[in-house]
Amino acid sequence: MHIHHLNTATMCPLGGRLVSGEGRLFARARLVCHVLLVETDDGLVLIDTGLGLGDIADPNRLGPKWVRQVHPRLDPAETAFEQVRALGFSPGDVRHIIPTHLDIDHAGGLPDFPKARIHVHIREHEAAVRRTVEVKRARYIDDHWAHGPDWKLFGNGGEDWFGFKGVRPFSNRETDIVIVPLPGHTPGHCGVAVRGDGKWLFHAGDAFFHHGQIETPPAPMPFALRIFQRKADTDRAARIANQERLRALNEAHGDDIAIFNAHDPASFDGFCGHAHG
Ligand SMILES: [Zn+2]
């Protein structure tokens, strides 16, 4: 399986090293939206989407406060849509999307692939789309699913996978892509693991934010990122328990499973330009 690493939205909030752990205090930090594009027998599969063309054409829909604080670069060339084309594929070749969750900076690309099937945990769908589970309203953008996506919802239930519960292959035909429930940051937040070349790549979404968090012992986290993480929690105890599981997984299987999160520029740069599989 061929796996591409894409950064589909650079975000430059103020705060320098308080956000990213490096750089000057009052410089802008650099965060990424780390997305995987996987070539499978069943077409292309996108894991997370970052921001989309519609967000860049009309940043107001993201909320002026979010745009001011997060300061996304808003470059159309960064979108998954344009990067899929730059790799020589057609956006219509993207048959499936597995967003780790539906927050603003993960679901923006959904409308750019209107025919793709969207695989989401039912709790996330309830929080973001049906709004029957209460989460801060501004986190989710209705425009991201106004096109009426082909949702494929799943609930709890699945198998054990390296100590994680309720893990399921994303389809019966493709068992080298598995969805791992990691709630806490949002109600239906999941990680997605992809096996290519005998090794797993484990995209943990926003289950953690800084690579030092899953080291043993955990390294201190940049201050502003720690505040952000805490403010964004919808279930703090679940988030902490999942981070402990990720740390244990990294300690025991770090050579065979590369765990990374959506926004850490250091992990993205470590993969950048390398295709696996
Ligand atoms: Zn995020």
Residues whose N, C-alpha, C, O or C-beta is under 5 A from the ligand:
A	BS01	ZN	D105 D206
